[in-house]
Amino acid sequence: MTTAVVSVEPPAPLVRGCTSTAASSASTSSSHRVPPPRGRRGAGAIRASPASGRTEGAGELPTPLLPNARRRRLDPLWHGGGFSLGVDLGDARTGLAIGRGITLPRPLTVLKLRGQKLELTLLDVARQQEADELIIGLPVSADGRETPQSNKVRSVVGRLSVQAAERGLRVYLQDEHGTSIDALDYMISRGVKKSARDVKSDAYAAAMILKRYFTSEGQGAKIVLPKQSELQDKLILQSRQDADI
């Protein structure tokens, strides 16, 4: 399969309190290089459903499993946590963005991959970009209800969460309703030509997903946990080790 990637330029500083957006995609080689960014638990283990992993709100989680944006809000003296990789999953194209909440997330690239190749590429990009969490857009309707596309995203994310946990990476779902419109508005405001919008829109949508995550301080992000308690333990241990570095 041929790898197809579209790179996009970095945007302006983050302005708190804006809305966000979604668009999507999938298909490229896991060997593609992306530019670098500026013991088992007992009965108390956090359980997840066998099929696609269980999602839990930030308030139900032990501190090491909270999203980075939430931890920074709760403890201003906490300086742990890496970058966050925003992901806008689609049937044919997947947009990626990177950020840490200091400036507006940077649109990164658009992948044209599907299946396992896409999942492995996402993990490789996260490693290259020094991200310790993936913030993946969940399609919902205007009234907040999930759609058939939501089921497709959950299926991919369920598999991805297991592979991510093996590498010590956390995976979260973030409501992406309206982020595609936000991405279009932002591109127009930045003077991106119409011909370029079509190839860059997914990466900008991923940036809007991340922007929503950061401006809400991670309160809407829901973690997707693998069902294996040893992988849950690994995530907690990895988070504590990162905080000590």
Backbone bond lengths (Angstrom), bond angles and torsions (degrees), N, CA, C in turn:
res aa  C-N    CA-C-N  psi(-1)  N-CA   C-N-CA  omega(-1)  CA-C   N-CA-C  phi
1 M - - - 1.470 - - 1.517 109.68 -
2 T 1.314 117.30 142.51 1.463 121.72 -179.38 1.508 111.11 -86.11
3 T 1.296 115.57 138.29 1.467 121.09 178.65 1.508 109.74 -84.95
4 A 1.302 117.50 132.35 1.457 120.85 177.90 1.505 108.93 -128.13
5 V 1.316 115.89 123.92 1.451 120.76 -177.24 1.509 109.96 -135.20
6 V 1.301 116.45 138.39 1.457 121.43 176.22 1.509 107.47 -119.11
7 S 1.312 118.53 120.86 1.458 121.76 179.01 1.519 109.90 -93.61
8 V 1.297 116.15 149.73 1.455 120.08 -179.15 1.515 109.88 -133.31
9 E 1.321 115.21 157.59 1.454 120.27 -174.88 1.512 111.88 -81.42
10 P 1.365 118.32 155.68 1.467 121.76 179.93 1.504 112.39 -70.41
11 P 1.368 118.31 142.98 1.449 121.92 179.11 1.522 112.86 -91.10
12 A 1.351 114.05 -169.75 1.460 121.51 -174.37 1.510 112.47 -83.78
13 P 1.364 118.72 172.60 1.468 122.18 -179.88 1.513 113.30 -57.78
14 L 1.325 115.43 151.40 1.455 122.24 -178.91 1.518 111.62 -69.13
15 V 1.333 114.81 133.26 1.454 120.71 173.47 1.506 106.97 -114.10
16 R 1.326 118.43 118.29 1.462 122.04 -174.85 1.519 111.44 -65.69
17 G 1.357 113.53 147.48 1.453 120.08 169.52 1.494 115.47 92.23
18 C 1.363 119.95 25.78 1.453 121.01 178.47 1.514 109.98 -102.97
19 T 1.353 115.53 170.03 1.456 120.58 176.03 1.509 108.83 -84.93
20 S 1.356 117.05 -179.17 1.449 120.12 -178.59 1.517 112.53 -143.16
21 T 1.386 119.31 -176.02 1.449 121.80 -161.04 1.521 117.01 -153.84
22 A 1.379 119.63 167.20 1.459 119.09 174.60 1.496 114.22 -145.81
23 A 1.322 118.10 152.79 1.446 127.58 173.37 1.503 104.39 -159.01
24 S 1.372 122.94 171.47 1.444 117.45 -172.54 1.506 115.81 -157.05
25 S 1.455 112.82 177.63 1.417 118.08 -174.39 1.517 114.73 177.22
26 A 1.456 118.19 178.65 1.444 120.94 172.34 1.515 114.12 -175.09
27 S 1.484 121.41 135.12 1.467 129.20 169.45 1.531 118.14 144.36
28 T 1.461 124.98 93.29 1.483 128.99 166.31 1.509 114.35 -163.04
29 S 1.309 117.56 170.80 1.463 122.95 -172.63 1.502 112.93 -79.73
30 S 1.345 116.36 138.55 1.452 120.05 -177.72 1.514 112.22 -68.24
31 S 1.337 118.13 -10.60 1.448 120.10 179.88 1.521 111.97 -86.55
32 H 1.325 117.79 -6.95 1.463 120.71 -179.23 1.520 111.55 -62.24
33 R 1.318 115.63 134.39 1.451 120.83 179.79 1.511 110.22 -97.54
34 V 1.295 117.67 130.52 1.458 122.28 179.12 1.518 108.01 -104.58
35 P 1.348 119.15 142.87 1.468 120.38 -178.81 1.513 111.68 -55.71
36 P 1.347 118.48 141.03 1.467 122.14 -178.24 1.501 112.79 -64.32
37 P 1.305 122.98 154.11 1.458 127.87 -176.65 1.504 110.70 -80.11
38 R 1.485 114.59 142.44 1.451 119.43 172.80 1.531 99.80 -61.68
39 G 32.954 139.51 26.44 1.410 163.77 -120.66 1.507 108.98 36.01
40 R 0.909 151.29 132.75 1.452 160.82 -172.31 1.509 110.35 -64.58
41 R 1.361 118.37 142.48 1.454 122.61 -178.77 1.524 110.63 -88.70
42 G 1.307 117.46 151.95 1.458 121.73 179.85 1.503 111.58 -85.56
43 A 1.335 116.44 -145.35 1.459 120.91 -173.67 1.510 112.78 -64.33
44 G 1.331 117.49 -19.64 1.459 119.57 -177.49 1.505 114.48 -84.51
45 A 1.329 118.71 9.17 1.464 121.16 -176.25 1.511 111.30 -59.19
46 I 1.340 115.31 148.12 1.469 120.59 175.51 1.512 106.95 -78.18
47 R 1.298 117.87 120.43 1.457 120.73 -175.13 1.529 111.57 -93.70
48 A 1.341 115.39 152.87 1.454 121.87 177.19 1.512 108.43 -135.56
49 S 1.319 117.46 150.61 1.457 120.61 -178.21 1.524 110.01 -68.24
50 P 1.340 118.93 146.89 1.456 121.87 -175.02 1.512 113.71 -62.21
51 A 1.323 118.13 -34.52 1.459 120.48 -171.02 1.517 113.30 -69.45
52 S 1.298 118.42 -60.05 1.457 119.28 -171.45 1.507 113.90 -133.87
53 G 1.302 117.92 12.44 1.455 118.86 179.97 1.517 110.88 88.15
54 R 1.311 115.64 149.28 1.461 120.85 -178.83 1.515 109.92 -97.27
55 T 1.319 116.10 139.03 1.455 119.42 176.42 1.510 108.88 -102.39
56 E 1.335 115.86 139.30 1.457 121.05 -179.12 1.514 109.77 -134.73
57 G 1.329 116.87 142.87 1.453 121.69 177.38 1.509 111.20 -72.17
58 A 1.346 115.64 159.90 1.460 120.88 -175.36 1.531 112.26 -59.16
59 G 1.349 117.12 -33.02 1.455 119.99 -176.74 1.515 113.88 -68.41
60 E 1.353 118.33 -17.96 1.454 121.84 -177.48 1.529 112.10 -95.54
61 L 1.300 118.61 -0.86 1.455 121.66 -169.91 1.526 113.40 -100.95
62 P 1.335 116.35 150.28 1.466 118.98 168.72 1.526 108.03 -66.34
63 T 1.316 116.77 151.68 1.464 121.51 -173.81 1.526 114.07 -50.96
64 P 1.341 120.22 -43.62 1.468 119.14 -177.74 1.530 114.38 -62.86
65 L 1.343 117.79 -17.23 1.460 120.25 -179.95 1.528 112.71 -98.53
66 L 1.317 117.53 -0.60 1.458 119.76 176.63 1.523 110.14 -67.61
67 P 1.334 117.90 148.32 1.465 119.37 175.15 1.524 110.39 -63.71
68 N 1.323 116.24 150.36 1.461 120.79 -176.41 1.522 112.99 -54.28
69 A 1.321 116.65 -43.28 1.466 119.94 -177.58 1.526 111.03 -61.96
70 R 1.318 116.54 -36.29 1.463 120.69 179.55 1.524 110.64 -70.80
71 R 1.324 117.00 -42.39 1.458 120.32 -179.92 1.526 111.36 -63.50
72 R 1.325 116.37 -39.22 1.470 119.36 178.94 1.518 111.15 -66.28
73 R 1.329 116.24 -32.02 1.464 120.25 178.54 1.527 110.66 -71.56
74 L 1.325 116.75 -41.95 1.463 120.86 -177.84 1.521 112.75 -73.96
75 D 1.337 115.95 -30.66 1.455 120.02 -178.43 1.527 109.73 -136.00
76 P 1.340 117.49 91.41 1.471 121.15 -178.06 1.529 112.96 -59.18
77 L 1.335 117.62 -19.97 1.463 120.63 -179.59 1.529 111.95 -86.49
78 W 1.342 116.62 -7.47 1.460 120.02 178.81 1.525 109.56 -78.38
79 H 1.305 116.72 120.33 1.461 120.88 -178.03 1.526 112.04 -114.89
80 G 1.326 116.02 17.76 1.456 119.85 178.49 1.516 111.16 -80.57
81 G 1.310 115.33 -173.67 1.460 120.39 178.13 1.512 112.26 86.03
82 G 1.324 115.37 140.66 1.459 120.48 178.25 1.514 111.41 -96.81
83 F 1.320 115.33 -149.70 1.454 121.26 176.72 1.528 109.49 -79.83
84 S 1.318 115.48 164.95 1.463 122.14 175.57 1.523 108.11 -113.61
85 L 1.329 116.33 130.48 1.466 121.18 178.35 1.523 108.67 -98.46
86 G 1.330 116.80 115.08 1.457 121.38 177.35 1.520 109.73 -85.60
87 V 1.336 116.24 137.68 1.468 121.35 -175.92 1.523 109.92 -131.48
88 D 1.327 115.77 124.16 1.461 122.15 175.00 1.523 107.77 -110.42
89 L 1.341 116.32 93.82 1.464 121.83 -176.22 1.524 111.68 -74.96
90 G 1.330 115.66 136.87 1.461 120.32 176.13 1.512 110.76 -138.59
91 D 1.326 116.84 173.10 1.457 120.41 -179.06 1.524 111.97 -69.06
92 A 1.334 117.13 -32.88 1.456 120.60 -177.41 1.518 113.55 -121.24
93 R 1.315 117.23 -25.54 1.462 121.33 -175.98 1.517 110.24 -136.18
94 T 1.310 115.91 144.83 1.462 121.76 178.71 1.525 108.86 -127.50
95 G 1.319 115.47 121.32 1.456 120.45 179.44 1.519 110.85 -92.44
96 L 1.334 115.98 143.13 1.460 121.97 179.40 1.526 110.33 -125.37
97 A 1.321 115.35 147.22 1.461 121.98 175.69 1.516 107.82 -145.43
98 I 1.318 116.64 159.15 1.453 121.36 -177.72 1.522 109.67 -132.31
99 G 1.329 116.31 146.39 1.459 119.15 178.78 1.510 111.37 -172.25
100 R 1.349 114.08 167.85 1.468 120.11 178.13 1.523 110.55 -133.06
101 G 1.329 117.08 4.99 1.456 120.49 176.41 1.506 114.88 90.99
102 I 1.338 117.76 -1.55 1.457 120.53 179.76 1.521 110.57 -85.74
103 T 1.333 116.26 -44.35 1.457 121.99 174.16 1.525 108.00 -121.95
104 L 1.320 116.41 174.93 1.458 120.00 177.76 1.520 109.26 -60.30
105 P 1.338 118.57 134.98 1.466 121.05 179.11 1.530 111.54 -52.16
106 R 1.306 115.41 145.90 1.465 121.57 -176.25 1.525 110.92 -97.20
107 P 1.336 118.38 120.37 1.464 119.97 172.59 1.522 108.57 -57.61
108 L 1.319 116.59 132.53 1.456 120.24 -170.40 1.520 112.97 -107.56
109 T 1.312 116.90 -60.84 1.455 120.46 -175.81 1.521 110.11 -165.68
110 V 1.324 116.29 168.67 1.469 122.78 174.88 1.523 107.90 -122.68
111 L 1.318 115.97 125.79 1.458 121.87 -179.67 1.526 109.80 -101.63
112 K 1.322 115.79 143.11 1.457 121.11 174.03 1.527 107.31 -118.12
113 L 1.324 114.27 76.03 1.463 122.50 -176.09 1.520 109.60 -138.93
114 R 1.303 115.71 162.84 1.462 120.63 175.81 1.516 109.30 -142.51
115 G 1.344 114.73 164.72 1.455 120.74 173.36 1.515 114.17 62.15
116 Q 1.331 115.09 -144.56 1.455 120.71 -174.18 1.518 112.23 -63.58
117 K 1.335 117.47 -34.48 1.468 119.53 179.72 1.525 110.40 -62.42
118 L 1.321 116.61 -39.87 1.459 120.15 177.69 1.523 110.07 -64.65
119 E 1.327 116.63 -47.35 1.466 120.81 -176.70 1.527 111.48 -61.62
120 L 1.329 117.18 -43.00 1.458 120.28 179.19 1.527 111.47 -68.02
121 T 1.332 116.19 -36.17 1.463 119.72 178.50 1.524 110.79 -66.01
122 L 1.323 117.27 -39.71 1.470 120.52 178.14 1.524 110.43 -59.92
123 L 1.324 117.13 -42.03 1.463 120.74 179.90 1.526 111.15 -68.78
124 D 1.329 116.55 -37.66 1.464 120.20 178.04 1.528 111.00 -65.75
125 V 1.331 116.40 -42.09 1.465 120.24 179.30 1.528 109.68 -64.68
126 A 1.325 116.86 -40.82 1.468 120.26 178.20 1.527 110.16 -58.13
127 R 1.322 116.45 -42.71 1.465 119.91 179.32 1.538 110.65 -65.49
128 Q 1.325 116.09 -45.86 1.465 119.94 -179.48 1.531 111.54 -60.75
129 Q 1.328 116.48 -35.59 1.456 121.59 -176.59 1.526 113.38 -90.82
130 E 1.334 117.06 5.24 1.466 122.53 178.86 1.531 111.59 59.81
131 A 1.329 115.73 37.49 1.470 121.47 177.23 1.521 109.20 -92.26
132 D 1.330 116.47 142.04 1.461 119.76 176.24 1.529 111.17 -114.01
133 E 1.320 117.17 3.96 1.463 120.74 176.39 1.526 109.66 -149.13
134 L 1.328 115.61 147.95 1.462 122.21 176.22 1.523 107.70 -112.90
135 I 1.317 116.71 127.24 1.459 122.69 178.44 1.524 107.32 -108.15
136 I 1.324 115.63 106.05 1.462 121.32 -171.50 1.529 110.35 -107.46
137 G 1.321 115.87 129.98 1.455 121.10 -178.45 1.517 112.53 -68.53
138 L 1.337 116.55 133.61 1.467 122.32 176.37 1.518 108.61 -108.75
139 P 1.335 118.71 116.83 1.473 120.99 179.44 1.522 111.02 -67.92
140 V 1.320 116.16 128.58 1.464 121.95 174.45 1.513 108.18 -138.70
141 S 1.331 115.96 161.17 1.461 120.54 178.77 1.527 109.91 -80.42
142 A 1.338 115.25 176.26 1.467 120.15 -177.17 1.522 112.02 -60.37
143 D 1.346 117.38 -29.60 1.466 119.89 -179.72 1.534 112.61 -91.37
144 G 1.340 115.67 10.04 1.458 119.99 175.83 1.519 115.10 88.39
145 R 1.337 117.27 0.06 1.464 119.30 -179.91 1.516 111.11 -80.23
146 E 1.338 115.29 148.43 1.450 119.30 178.58 1.527 110.38 -77.30
147 T 1.329 115.07 156.88 1.458 123.33 -174.39 1.533 109.39 -120.05
148 P 1.342 118.16 173.15 1.473 119.27 174.50 1.526 112.19 -56.40
149 Q 1.325 117.33 -33.23 1.458 120.51 177.88 1.527 110.87 -66.75
150 S 1.345 116.06 -30.09 1.465 119.78 177.46 1.525 110.76 -60.00
151 N 1.337 116.47 -40.77 1.463 121.00 179.93 1.522 111.31 -63.45
152 K 1.334 116.51 -38.46 1.466 120.21 179.18 1.532 110.11 -64.58
153 V 1.335 115.29 -43.53 1.468 119.45 179.78 1.521 110.29 -64.63
154 R 1.320 117.46 -43.79 1.469 120.71 179.96 1.535 111.31 -61.22
155 S 1.324 116.68 -35.72 1.457 120.44 179.57 1.527 110.78 -64.08
156 V 1.337 116.04 -45.83 1.468 120.75 178.35 1.528 110.33 -64.82
157 V 1.329 116.02 -45.60 1.463 120.98 -176.23 1.529 111.29 -66.00
158 G 1.322 116.94 -34.28 1.463 119.61 178.06 1.515 111.93 -60.81
159 R 1.333 116.32 -44.72 1.475 120.32 177.00 1.524 110.86 -67.49
160 L 1.331 115.15 -43.27 1.460 120.33 -177.13 1.523 112.17 -62.33
161 S 1.339 116.84 -36.45 1.467 120.22 -176.31 1.527 111.94 -62.42
162 V 1.335 117.17 -32.73 1.463 120.80 178.89 1.527 110.17 -69.23
163 Q 1.338 116.50 -48.73 1.458 120.37 179.56 1.525 111.22 -64.50
164 A 1.340 116.20 -36.93 1.467 120.61 179.62 1.526 110.52 -66.14
165 A 1.332 116.60 -43.55 1.466 120.40 -179.09 1.522 111.03 -62.40
166 E 1.325 117.09 -34.71 1.467 120.43 177.81 1.520 110.87 -61.97
167 R 1.334 116.77 -24.55 1.471 121.80 178.58 1.531 111.90 -100.99
168 G 1.334 116.06 4.96 1.456 119.77 179.74 1.515 114.11 79.14
169 L 1.338 117.37 20.53 1.467 121.98 -179.09 1.521 110.28 -104.58
170 R 1.329 116.51 137.31 1.461 122.12 177.72 1.535 110.48 -94.69
171 V 1.344 115.59 147.19 1.463 121.70 -179.29 1.528 108.97 -122.64
172 Y 1.326 116.22 131.41 1.468 121.74 179.91 1.524 110.16 -127.96
173 L 1.329 115.32 150.08 1.460 121.56 172.38 1.524 108.80 -102.65
174 Q 1.341 116.40 137.82 1.453 122.91 -178.97 1.528 108.64 -131.33
175 D 1.324 116.93 128.34 1.469 121.61 176.43 1.523 109.18 -51.76
176 E 1.358 116.23 125.34 1.455 120.07 -177.62 1.528 112.80 -111.08
177 H 1.321 117.46 9.82 1.470 119.15 -176.65 1.527 110.98 -57.48
178 G 1.329 116.08 128.39 1.457 121.44 176.42 1.508 114.91 87.01
179 T 1.330 118.40 -5.18 1.464 119.11 -175.77 1.528 112.51 -72.93
180 S 1.326 118.33 -24.93 1.472 120.38 177.05 1.528 110.19 -65.93
181 I 1.328 115.95 -40.84 1.466 120.23 177.99 1.522 109.81 -67.63
182 D 1.321 116.44 -41.61 1.466 120.47 177.62 1.530 110.51 -59.90
183 A 1.338 115.95 -41.15 1.460 120.48 -179.63 1.522 110.79 -63.84
184 L 1.331 116.57 -42.95 1.465 120.75 178.98 1.523 110.70 -62.59
185 D 1.329 115.86 -47.06 1.468 119.99 179.15 1.527 110.99 -59.35
186 Y 1.326 115.38 -40.73 1.459 118.77 -178.20 1.530 111.18 -67.19
187 M 1.333 116.32 -42.63 1.465 119.64 179.48 1.525 111.33 -62.27
188 I 1.327 116.23 -40.98 1.463 120.13 178.30 1.521 110.23 -63.18
189 S 1.339 116.09 -43.67 1.469 120.13 -179.85 1.520 111.87 -64.70
190 R 1.329 116.55 -25.50 1.460 121.35 179.47 1.522 112.50 -90.53
191 G 1.335 115.69 -0.56 1.457 119.53 178.18 1.512 114.57 77.36
192 V 1.338 117.67 22.59 1.463 120.67 177.44 1.526 108.77 -71.84
193 K 1.322 116.38 126.71 1.460 120.88 -177.46 1.528 111.07 -65.69
194 K 1.329 114.89 151.70 1.461 120.60 -176.69 1.527 111.77 -56.87
195 S 1.327 117.03 -39.72 1.463 120.09 -179.66 1.528 111.95 -63.32
196 A 1.326 115.55 -30.52 1.464 119.64 -178.88 1.524 111.80 -84.15
197 R 1.329 116.42 -25.21 1.470 119.06 -177.98 1.523 111.81 -61.77
198 D 1.330 116.26 -37.60 1.461 119.88 -176.39 1.525 111.77 -61.87
199 V 1.333 117.02 -35.30 1.468 119.13 -177.32 1.521 112.42 -91.34
200 K 1.334 117.43 -17.52 1.459 120.56 -177.02 1.529 113.58 -104.72
201 S 1.323 117.38 -10.09 1.467 120.93 -170.40 1.524 113.26 -59.07
202 D 1.333 117.84 -36.51 1.470 119.95 -177.53 1.527 111.64 -67.22
203 A 1.341 116.66 -39.41 1.463 120.09 178.58 1.525 110.58 -67.99
204 Y 1.336 116.97 -37.88 1.468 120.13 177.64 1.529 110.59 -69.14
205 A 1.333 116.92 -34.53 1.463 119.66 176.17 1.532 110.29 -64.39
206 A 1.336 116.79 -39.28 1.458 120.49 176.04 1.523 110.82 -62.20
207 A 1.339 116.28 -37.24 1.466 120.34 177.39 1.528 110.92 -64.98
208 M 1.332 116.92 -37.15 1.461 120.46 178.71 1.532 111.33 -70.35
209 I 1.329 116.79 -33.26 1.473 120.36 174.80 1.525 109.74 -62.38
210 L 1.328 115.79 -45.38 1.459 120.20 177.83 1.524 111.30 -64.57
211 K 1.320 116.01 -39.45 1.465 119.64 179.93 1.527 110.45 -61.01
212 R 1.319 116.92 -42.53 1.466 120.76 178.08 1.527 110.27 -62.87
213 Y 1.312 115.55 -41.64 1.466 121.10 178.72 1.526 110.98 -59.49
214 F 1.327 116.68 -46.71 1.466 120.11 -177.87 1.531 112.30 -72.01
215 T 1.324 117.83 -41.63 1.463 119.07 -177.86 1.526 111.77 -69.55
216 S 1.330 117.38 -25.80 1.472 120.74 175.57 1.527 111.26 -89.54
217 E 1.336 115.77 2.84 1.470 122.90 179.70 1.518 112.30 55.50
218 G 1.324 114.98 36.50 1.452 121.05 173.92 1.512 116.13 75.11
219 Q 1.342 117.01 6.33 1.467 118.76 -175.26 1.520 113.31 -70.05
220 G 1.350 117.73 -24.74 1.458 119.58 179.87 1.516 114.26 -93.12
221 A 1.327 117.46 -4.13 1.462 121.02 -177.36 1.524 110.57 -80.97
222 K 1.324 116.14 134.35 1.461 121.98 179.83 1.529 108.76 -118.56
223 I 1.316 115.87 125.30 1.457 119.85 -178.58 1.526 110.47 -73.20
224 V 1.331 115.66 146.30 1.467 121.59 174.10 1.525 106.50 -110.62
225 L 1.322 115.86 111.05 1.460 121.22 -174.90 1.526 111.32 -99.68
226 P 1.332 117.19 137.81 1.466 119.13 171.07 1.522 109.33 -67.96
227 K 1.318 117.34 155.61 1.459 119.65 -176.21 1.525 112.44 -75.25
228 Q 1.351 117.52 -22.02 1.459 120.82 -177.52 1.529 110.56 -71.51
229 S 1.328 116.64 122.54 1.462 120.51 -177.81 1.526 111.49 -64.70
230 E 1.345 117.60 -30.03 1.465 118.80 179.68 1.527 111.39 -67.91
231 L 1.341 116.98 -31.27 1.464 119.73 176.67 1.521 111.05 -73.98
232 Q 1.328 116.34 -34.72 1.465 119.36 175.22 1.537 109.77 -63.38
233 D 1.330 115.74 -42.05 1.465 120.17 177.05 1.523 110.85 -61.58
234 K 1.326 116.21 -39.33 1.461 120.34 -179.10 1.518 111.26 -63.81
235 L 1.327 116.54 -39.32 1.470 120.60 177.86 1.523 110.68 -62.51
236 I 1.332 116.35 -44.17 1.470 120.33 -179.84 1.520 110.46 -64.57
237 L 1.331 116.49 -44.40 1.466 120.47 -179.68 1.524 111.13 -63.21
238 Q 1.351 116.11 -43.72 1.465 119.95 -179.32 1.528 111.00 -62.46
239 S 1.332 116.05 -41.34 1.462 120.10 179.52 1.517 111.08 -62.87
240 R 1.336 116.82 -40.49 1.471 119.97 179.32 1.533 111.38 -68.28
241 Q 1.324 116.62 -37.73 1.461 120.12 178.21 1.523 110.95 -65.32
242 D 1.344 115.99 -42.09 1.464 119.74 178.70 1.525 110.69 -62.26
243 A 1.329 116.64 -36.64 1.460 120.36 -178.93 1.523 111.14 -68.67
244 D 1.320 116.77 -26.65 1.466 120.56 -178.40 1.527 113.06 -82.65
245 I 1.346 115.57 -16.28 1.467 119.56 -177.24 1.536 110.20 -75.90
